[in-house]
Amino acid sequence: MVDDARGRLAEAERLHRAGDAAGAITAVSAAIALEPKLAAAYKTLAALLWQSGRVAEARGALAAAVAALPGDASLWARVAHAELDAGNAAGAFEAAAKAEAARPNDPLSWTIIGGLHAEFGRHAEAERALAQASRLDPGSPDIELRLAHALQENGDNAQALSALVRGTKRDPSHLNVAVDERLYLPQVYDDLEDAARWRERYARGLARLHEDLPRWRTRASEVFELNHHNFLLAYQGEDDLELQRGYSRLLTDVAAHARPEWLEPRRISFDGGRRLRVGFVGAIFRDHTVGRYFERWITRLDAARFERFVYHTAPVSDAFTRRIATAVDHFVPLRTGDAAVAQRIVDDRLDVLVQPDVGMTPMSYLLAALRLAPVQIAGWGHPVTTGSAHVDHYVTCAAMEPEAGAAHYAENLVGLPGLGVDYEMPAEPVPAARAALAIPDGARAYVCPQSLFKVHPEMDAIFVRLLAADPQGVLLFFQAPARAVTAQFGERVQRALAAAGLPARGQLKFLPRMPAADFRRVLAAADVVVDTVRWSGGNTSLDALAAGTPIVTLPGRFMRSRQTAAMLRMAGLESLVAKDADEYVRLAVEVARDADRNRALREAIAAGRGALFDRPEPVEAFAEALLQAAAGERPRASLSRS
């Protein structure tokens, strides 16, 4: 019977290669009927069903497989992968645990397990699983790529680059490995010179990728599996326009050789006589910083004028997700890969496609490099130009842009009033107890709430000057997800303190990561929040103002360093916006030391912050910009020169 079953399985594989999916499914089903414990048949059946869009049947086939072969680790790993793609995170982790318990000895199982952990930010667990996969199949591009991502998240840059080199040696024409190796950036720089060296390395790597375009074009479909983003580049705080253009052109060129129809112009057909079909695509439609920013761009659009499509590409859904899903006409969870997402968007024949978060995920860059709708718009979920010739407009907060801000964008820049979004004000928190934060009696708390990868080395000199000016000052940061990243950052600031002759006396404290409500309680307990240069607070500054805590900021050249300054000005608190580093240090120390001034500022924040929260004007202006852009007009709120 086994021989007959294997014959049917071979027949299924032959039919699949010939393009007869239905015949292949029939043949492999017959193989399972003949031999119910033939693991390879279950794997093939599940893959065929999944590729045919019969997701429920594929999951059923895998459930039957593990019922028949409960000790097969590779089957449990495939169950984990299927459950993740179906949006069942709990089921995916349960299956992955069973796969690990069965001690898999194949690299694919460990790759699936590692990929699952990585999807949910469990990078230490991902590194452990992917290192095992690499030991079983050293140099596999897919494995080494995933391992490099985990190592990068865990702060091990040397080993991450070593993994990418191994992958490149195995397959020099593997686009994803080449992109990751040539455009690699660390989370934490040693100093200003180190940041400059990495930026130069990045620019050289991008140039080499363009030189090798003939190689990438031969396997152009790999661009739709690209798992790289330029997320960390923007935190260098430099003018990224040409680098972003270069990366977008790379994606567009390769994609044009795989799916040229996705680069063709799309005719504008909206004439105002019907509802405007507007789509929003991204991984932010969940309880997420960027999701909270842009939720009401979607939910507060007038349903009588807009038919709203939301394409949810994140692996998780929550109450926030469900709130958006119930508010729109079409809510589409998509876990089927970049090409399938692009095709679905094209099939829905949108008038306007909006990407609020280009730069947050690899998929967001690729979709922005394609022409999927007649009009395409980016938001400032990651506030830097997309660089794409196919994104027509970049919607921003007008008050946050410098006078010549349009020169920093490849897109037409459209400015909205207020914050640019209708942001719900968080409840004012009860301050956390100082003792719980390990702040000594009599000490003053200077809280820097930004993620550590956002804190540029230029900020170190300001930290030193703050602590030199206030011997009772304590700087509070929040730990990075990876212990090594926190250590790298802490060592960098300690070196700066030592170079200035300031002895270690417990001036730096790193608080554990915590839920949003507890985070706001820490902000409420601060004497002053110190904003970072080059990349200012967005959501964190709104949280601080909702908590009533003064913030000192020093705006820079680009919008991403001017967000807090705009908020303070809107709230009538321009006195907290410094003109240079000297004034920044003076303001921060005065606000922390002077109890009367601190109290007066908190009262002023309570009186003025209403200008920031729960304002309908930004969404009203956004709606008008959508209608004008969809009709082929230049939105009247454009900041760019015509």
C-alpha positions in Angstrom: 0.0 0.0 0.0 2.9 2.4 0.8 4.3 1.9 -2.7 0.9 2.6 -4.2 0.5 5.7 -2.0 4.0 7.0 -3.1 3.0 6.4 -6.7 -0.1 8.6 -6.2 2.1 11.2 -4.5 4.5 11.2 -7.5 1.5 11.5 -9.8 0.3 14.5 -7.8 3.6 16.2 -8.1 3.6 15.6 -11.9 0.1 17.0 -12.3 1.0 20.1 -10.2 4.0 20.8 -12.4 1.7 20.5 -15.4 -0.6 23.1 -13.9 -3.5 20.7 -13.0 -4.0 21.7 -9.4 -7.4 19.9 -9.1 -5.9 16.7 -10.4 -3.0 17.0 -8.1 -5.2 17.4 -5.1 -7.3 14.4 -6.1 -4.1 12.3 -6.5 -2.6 13.3 -3.2 -5.9 12.7 -1.4 -5.9 9.2 -2.8 -2.3 8.7 -1.5 -3.5 9.6 2.0 -6.4 7.3 1.8 -4.1 4.5 0.9 -1.5 5.3 3.5 -2.8 7.6 6.3 0.6 8.0 7.9 2.5 9.3 4.9 3.7 12.6 6.2 4.9 13.9 2.8 1.4 13.5 1.4 -0.2 15.7 4.0 2.4 18.4 3.5 1.8 18.3 -0.3 -1.9 18.4 0.1 -1.9 21.3 2.5 0.4 23.2 0.2 -1.8 22.6 -2.8 -4.9 23.5 -1.0 -3.3 26.7 0.3 -2.1 27.7 -3.2 -5.6 27.1 -4.5 -7.1 29.5 -1.9 -8.8 26.7 0.0 -7.4 27.8 3.3 -9.9 26.1 5.6 -9.3 22.8 3.8 -5.5 23.2 4.1 -5.8 23.8 7.8 -8.1 20.8 8.0 -5.6 18.6 6.2 -2.8 19.6 8.6 -5.1 18.9 11.6 -5.7 15.5 10.2 -1.9 15.0 9.7 -1.0 15.8 13.2 -3.8 13.6 14.5 -2.4 10.7 12.5 1.3 11.6 13.2 1.4 13.5 16.5 5.1 13.1 16.9 6.1 14.6 13.6 7.8 17.9 14.4 7.8 19.1 10.7 4.0 18.7 10.5 3.5 20.7 13.7 5.7 23.4 12.3 3.6 23.6 9.2 0.5 23.8 11.4 2.1 26.8 13.2 2.8 28.5 9.8 -0.8 27.9 8.6 -2.4 29.1 11.8 -0.2 32.3 11.7 -1.3 33.0 8.2 -4.9 32.5 9.2 -4.5 35.1 12.0 -4.7 32.5 14.8 -1.6 33.6 16.8 -2.5 31.5 19.9 -2.9 28.4 17.7 0.4 29.1 15.9 2.3 29.3 19.2 0.7 26.2 20.5 1.7 24.3 17.4 5.2 25.7 17.5 5.6 24.6 21.1 4.6 21.0 20.0 7.0 21.2 17.1 9.9 22.2 19.4 9.0 19.5 21.9 9.2 16.9 19.2 12.8 18.0 18.5 12.8 18.6 14.8 15.9 17.7 12.9 15.1 19.5 9.7 16.0 23.2 9.0 12.6 24.2 7.6 10.8 23.4 10.9 13.3 25.5 12.9 12.9 28.3 10.2 9.2 28.3 10.6 9.5 28.4 14.4 12.0 31.2 14.3 9.9 33.2 11.9 6.9 32.9 14.1 8.8 34.3 17.1 10.2 37.1 15.0 6.7 38.1 13.8 5.8 38.8 17.4 9.0 40.6 18.4 10.3 37.6 20.4 13.8 38.0 18.9 15.8 36.1 21.4 13.6 33.0 20.8 13.8 33.7 17.1 17.6 33.8 17.2 17.8 30.5 19.1 15.5 28.7 16.6 17.1 30.2 13.5 20.6 29.5 14.7 19.6 25.8 15.0 18.3 26.0 11.4 21.6 27.5 10.3 23.5 24.7 11.9 21.5 22.2 10.0 21.8 24.0 6.7 24.6 26.6 6.9 24.5 29.2 4.2 20.9 28.8 3.2 19.9 32.3 2.1 16.5 32.2 3.6 17.7 30.9 6.9 20.7 33.2 7.1 18.5 36.2 6.2 16.1 35.5 9.0 18.8 34.8 11.4 20.5 38.1 10.5 17.2 40.0 11.2 17.0 38.4 14.6 20.6 39.2 15.4 20.2 42.8 14.3 17.2 43.2 16.6 19.3 41.7 19.4 22.1 44.1 18.8 24.7 41.7 17.4 25.8 43.5 14.3 28.9 41.5 13.6 27.1 38.1 13.7 24.2 39.5 11.6 26.6 40.6 8.9 28.4 37.2 9.1 25.1 35.4 8.5 24.4 37.6 5.5 27.9 36.9 4.1 27.2 33.2 4.4 24.0 33.6 2.5 25.6 35.6 -0.2 28.4 33.0 -0.7 25.7 30.3 -1.2 23.7 32.4 -3.7 25.3 35.7 -4.9 22.1 36.4 -7.0 19.7 36.3 -4.0 18.2 39.8 -4.0 17.0 39.8 -0.4 20.3 38.8 1.1 22.3 41.2 -1.1 20.0 44.1 -0.2 20.2 43.4 3.5 24.0 43.0 3.5 24.7 46.1 1.5 22.1 48.3 3.3 22.6 47.1 6.8 22.4 49.6 9.6 22.8 49.1 13.4 20.3 50.2 16.0 22.8 52.1 18.1 25.9 54.0 16.8 29.1 54.4 18.8 29.4 58.1 18.2 28.9 60.7 15.5 31.8 59.4 13.3 30.3 55.9 13.5 27.0 57.1 12.3 28.7 58.8 9.4 30.6 55.7 8.5 27.5 53.5 8.4 25.7 56.1 6.2 28.6 56.1 3.7 28.5 52.3 3.7 24.8 52.4 3.0 25.2 54.8 0.1 28.0 52.6 -1.4 25.8 49.5 -1.0 22.9 51.2 -2.7 25.1 52.2 -5.7 26.3 48.6 -6.0 22.8 47.3 -6.0 22.0 49.5 -8.9 25.1 48.4 -10.7 24.0 44.8 -10.3 20.4 45.4 -11.7 21.0 43.0 -14.6 21.5 40.2 -12.1 18.4 41.0 -10.1 16.2 41.2 -13.2 16.9 37.6 -14.1 15.0 36.6 -10.9 12.7 39.6 -10.7 9.8 37.9 -8.9 12.0 37.7 -5.8 11.3 41.4 -5.3 7.8 40.4 -4.0 9.5 38.3 -1.2 11.9 41.1 -0.2 12.0 41.4 3.6 14.0 44.7 3.9 13.1 48.2 4.9 14.9 51.4 5.4 13.4 52.0 8.8 16.6 52.8 10.6 18.0 55.2 8.0 15.6 58.1 8.9 16.9 58.1 12.5 20.2 59.4 11.3 18.4 62.7 10.9 19.9 63.6 7.5 18.4 64.5 4.2 17.3 61.1 2.9 15.6 62.2 -0.3 18.2 60.9 -2.8 18.8 57.7 -0.9 15.0 57.0 -0.7 14.7 57.7 -4.4 17.5 55.3 -5.1 15.9 52.5 -3.1 12.5 53.1 -4.6 13.9 53.1 -8.1 15.6 49.8 -7.4 12.3 48.2 -6.3 10.4 49.7 -9.3 13.0 48.5 -11.8 13.0 44.9 -10.6 9.2 44.8 -10.2 8.7 46.1 -13.7 10.5 42.9 -15.0 8.2 40.7 -13.0 4.8 42.4 -13.2 5.0 45.3 -15.7 1.3 45.8 -15.6 1.6 47.1 -12.0 3.7 50.0 -13.2 1.3 51.2 -16.0 -0.6 54.5 -15.5 -4.1 54.1 -14.2 -6.8 56.4 -15.6 -8.6 58.7 -13.2 -12.4 58.0 -13.4 -13.7 59.8 -10.4 -16.0 62.7 -11.3 -17.8 63.3 -8.0 -21.0 61.6 -9.1 -20.5 58.6 -6.8 -18.7 57.7 -3.6 -14.9 57.9 -3.8 -13.3 54.5 -3.4 -10.4 55.0 -1.0 -8.2 52.2 0.3 -5.9 52.2 3.3 -3.2 49.5 3.4 -0.7 48.8 6.2 0.2 46.8 9.3 -0.9 49.5 11.7 -4.6 48.8 12.1 -4.2 47.5 15.7 -3.3 49.0 19.0 -0.1 50.6 17.7 1.5 54.1 17.9 0.8 54.8 14.2 -2.6 53.2 14.3 -3.7 55.5 17.1 -2.5 58.5 15.0 -4.4 57.6 11.8 -7.5 55.7 13.0 -9.8 58.6 12.5 -8.5 59.4 9.0 -10.5 56.2 8.2 -13.3 56.0 10.7 -14.3 59.7 10.6 -14.5 60.0 6.8 -18.1 60.6 5.7 -19.6 57.3 4.6 -21.9 59.1 2.3 -19.0 60.4 0.3 -16.4 57.7 0.7 -16.4 53.9 0.2 -13.6 52.8 2.5 -11.4 49.7 2.0 -8.9 48.6 4.7 -6.2 46.0 3.9 -4.8 44.7 7.2 -1.4 43.1 6.7 -0.3 42.6 10.3 -0.2 39.1 11.9 -2.3 40.2 14.8 -5.8 41.7 15.4 -7.2 43.2 18.6 -10.1 45.3 19.8 -8.6 48.3 17.9 -8.6 46.2 14.7 -12.2 45.2 15.3 -13.2 48.8 15.9 -11.9 49.8 12.5 -13.3 46.7 10.8 -16.9 47.5 11.9 -16.5 51.2 10.8 -15.6 50.6 7.2 -17.3 49.2 4.1 -14.6 46.6 3.3 -12.1 45.2 5.8 -9.7 42.7 4.3 -7.1 40.8 6.4 -4.2 39.8 4.0 -1.5 37.5 5.0 -0.8 36.1 1.5 2.3 37.9 0.5 3.2 41.2 -1.3 2.1 40.1 -4.8 -1.3 38.9 -3.6 -1.8 42.2 -1.6 -0.9 44.2 -4.7 -3.3 42.2 -6.9 -6.2 42.5 -4.5 -5.7 46.3 -4.4 -5.7 46.4 -8.2 -8.8 44.2 -8.4 -10.7 46.5 -6.1 -10.3 49.4 -8.6 -9.7 52.1 -6.1 -9.7 55.8 -6.9 -7.1 56.6 -4.2 -4.8 54.3 -2.3 -3.5 55.7 1.1 -0.4 54.3 2.8 -0.1 55.9 6.2 3.0 53.9 7.3 5.5 53.7 4.4 8.8 52.7 6.0 7.4 50.7 8.9 7.4 47.4 7.0 9.1 45.9 4.0 5.8 45.5 2.1 5.0 49.2 2.5 8.1 50.2 0.5 7.3 47.7 -2.3 3.6 48.7 -2.6 4.7 52.4 -2.7 7.1 51.6 -5.6 4.1 50.3 -7.7 1.2 52.0 -9.5 -1.8 50.2 -8.0 -4.4 53.1 -8.1 -4.8 56.2 -10.2 -3.9 58.4 -7.2 -1.5 57.2 -4.4 -0.9 59.0 -1.1 1.4 58.5 1.8 1.0 59.7 5.3 3.7 60.4 7.9 3.5 57.3 10.0 7.2 57.1 9.3 7.9 60.8 8.6 10.3 60.7 5.7 9.7 60.8 1.9 8.9 57.5 0.3 11.2 58.5 -2.6 8.7 56.9 -5.0 7.8 58.3 -8.4 4.4 56.5 -8.0 3.3 58.2 -4.8 1.6 61.4 -5.9 1.1 63.2 -2.6 2.6 63.1 0.9 0.1 64.3 3.5 1.7 66.0 6.5 1.0 68.2 9.5 1.6 71.7 8.1 2.7 73.1 11.4 5.5 70.6 11.7 7.1 71.4 8.4 10.0 73.9 8.0 9.5 76.7 5.6 11.2 74.9 2.7 10.0 71.5 3.8 8.6 70.6 0.3 12.2 70.3 -0.9 12.7 67.2 1.3 10.0 65.2 -0.5 9.7 63.4 -3.9 5.9 63.8 -3.6 3.7 66.8 -3.7 3.5 67.9 -0.1 0.0 68.5 1.3 -0.3 70.1 4.7 -3.2 69.6 7.1 -4.2 71.8 10.0 -3.7 71.1 13.7 -1.9 67.9 14.3 -3.0 66.6 10.9 -5.0 63.9 12.7 -7.9 63.7 15.0 -6.1 62.2 18.0 -8.1 61.0 21.0 -6.8 62.5 24.3 -5.6 59.7 26.7 -7.0 59.9 30.2 -4.7 61.9 32.5 -2.8 59.4 34.5 -2.0 59.2 38.2 1.8 59.8 38.6 3.9 56.8 39.4 5.5 56.7 42.8 9.1 57.9 42.7 10.2 55.0 44.9 8.8 52.5 42.4 11.0 54.1 39.8 14.1 53.9 42.0 14.5 57.7 41.9 16.4 58.8 45.1 14.8 61.3 47.5 15.7 64.8 46.4 16.6 63.8 42.8 15.1 65.4 39.8 13.8 63.1 37.0 14.6 64.0 33.5 12.7 61.4 31.4 13.8 60.6 27.8 10.9 58.4 26.6 12.1 57.7 23.1 13.0 54.2 21.8 16.8 54.0 22.1 17.4 53.5 18.4 15.9 57.0 17.9 18.4 58.7 20.2 21.2 60.0 17.9 24.8 60.4 19.3 24.4 64.2 18.9 22.1 64.0 22.0 24.9 62.6 24.2 26.5 66.0 24.7 23.2 67.4 25.8 22.7 64.6 28.3 26.2 65.3 29.7 25.5 69.0 30.0 22.1 68.4 31.8 23.8 66.2 34.4 26.7 68.6 34.8 24.3 71.5 35.4 22.1 69.6 37.8 24.0 67.2 40.1 20.7 66.0 41.5 19.5 65.1 38.1 18.7 61.5 37.0 18.1 60.6 33.4 15.5 57.9 32.9 15.2 55.9 29.7 13.2 52.9 28.7 14.9 49.6 27.9 15.1 48.3 24.4 13.5 44.9 23.7 17.0 43.4 23.5 19.3 43.7 26.5 22.4 44.1 24.3 20.9 47.2 22.6 20.2 48.8 26.0 23.8 48.0 27.1 25.3 49.5 23.9 23.3 52.7 24.4 24.1 52.9 28.1 27.8 52.4 27.5 27.8 55.1 24.9 26.3 57.7 27.2 28.6 56.5 30.1 31.6 57.1 27.8 30.4 60.6 27.1 30.0 61.3 30.8 33.5 59.9 31.6 35.0 62.0 28.8 33.5 65.1 30.4 34.9 64.1 33.8 31.5 63.3 35.4 31.9 60.2 37.7 29.3 57.5 37.7 26.8 58.1 40.5 23.7 56.4 39.3 22.7 59.2 37.0 21.3 56.8 34.3 18.4 54.5 34.9 16.7 52.2 32.5 13.1 51.3 33.2 11.6 48.1 31.9 9.2 48.2 29.0 5.6 48.5 30.2 2.0 48.8 29.1 0.9 52.2 27.7 -1.0 53.2 30.8 2.0 52.6 33.1 4.2 54.4 30.6 2.0 57.5 30.9 2.2 57.2 34.7 6.0 57.5 34.4 5.7 60.5 32.2 3.4 62.1 34.8 6.0 61.5 37.5 8.8 63.2 35.5 10.0 66.7 36.5 10.6 67.3 32.8 10.5 65.3 29.6 13.6 65.8 27.5 12.8 65.5 23.8 15.5 64.2 21.4 17.2 66.1 18.6 17.0 64.9 15.0 13.9 62.8 15.8 11.5 64.4 18.2 8.6 62.8 20.0 5.3 62.2 18.3 3.0 59.8 20.3 5.3 60.1 23.3 5.0 63.8 23.4 1.3 63.7 23.1 1.3 61.2 26.0 3.5 63.6 28.0 1.2 66.6 27.4 -1.9 64.5 28.2 -0.1 63.7 31.5 0.5 67.4 32.1 4.3 67.1 32.1 6.4 69.9 30.6 8.6 69.0 27.6 11.7 70.8 26.4 12.5 70.4 22.7 15.1 71.6 20.1 13.6 71.5 16.6 15.9 70.7 13.6 16.0 70.8 9.9 13.4 68.2 9.0 9.7 67.5 10.0 10.7 64.5 12.0 12.6 66.7 14.4 9.9 69.3 14.7 6.9 67.5 15.9 7.1 68.3 19.6 7.8 72.0 18.8 4.7 72.2 16.7 2.6 70.6 19.5 4.0 73.0 22.1 3.3 76.1 19.9 -0.3 75.0 19.2 -0.8 74.6 22.9 0.6 78.1 23.6 3.8 76.8 25.2 6.5 78.1 22.8 8.6 79.1 25.8 9.6 75.4 26.0 11.0 75.4 22.4 14.7 76.0 22.5 16.7 77.9 19.8 20.0 76.1 20.4 21.6 73.5 22.7 22.6 76.1 25.3 19.0 77.2 25.7 17.8 73.6 25.7 19.9 72.8 28.7 19.0 76.0 30.5 15.3 75.5 30.0 15.3 71.8 31.0 17.2 72.5 34.2 15.1 75.5 35.1 11.9 73.6 34.6 13.1 70.7 36.7 14.5 72.8 39.5 11.9 75.6 39.8 8.8 74.1 41.5 6.7 77.2 41.0 7.5 77.4 37.3 7.0 73.7 36.9 3.5 74.0 38.5 2.6 77.0 36.3 3.7 75.1 33.2 1.5 72.1 34.1 -1.4 74.5 34.5 -0.7 76.0 31.2 -0.5 72.6 29.6 -3.9 71.6 31.0 -5.4 74.9 29.7 -3.8 74.7 26.2 -3.7 71.0 25.2 -7.3 71.1 24.0 -5.9 72.5 20.7 -4.2 69.2 20.1 -6.7 66.5 20.9 -10.1 65.4 19.5 -10.2 68.0 16.8 -12.3 67.4 13.6 -10.6 69.9 11.4 -7.7 67.7 10.2 -10.0 64.9 9.0 -12.2 67.4 7.3 -9.2 68.9 5.4 -8.0 65.3 4.6 -11.3 64.5 3.1 -11.2 67.6 0.9 -7.7 66.7 -0.2 -8.8 63.2 -1.1 -11.7 64.5 -3.2 -9.5 67.0 -5.0 -6.6 64.5 -5.7 -9.0 61.8 -6.9 -10.4 64.2 -9.5 -6.9 64.8 -10.7 -6.6 68.2 -9.1 -3.7 69.5 -7.0 -5.0 69.7 -3.4 -5.5 73.3 -2.3 -3.6 72.5 0.9 -0.4 71.7 -1.1 2.8 73.1 0.4 4.9 72.2 -2.7 5.4 74.8 -5.4 3.4 74.0 -8.5 
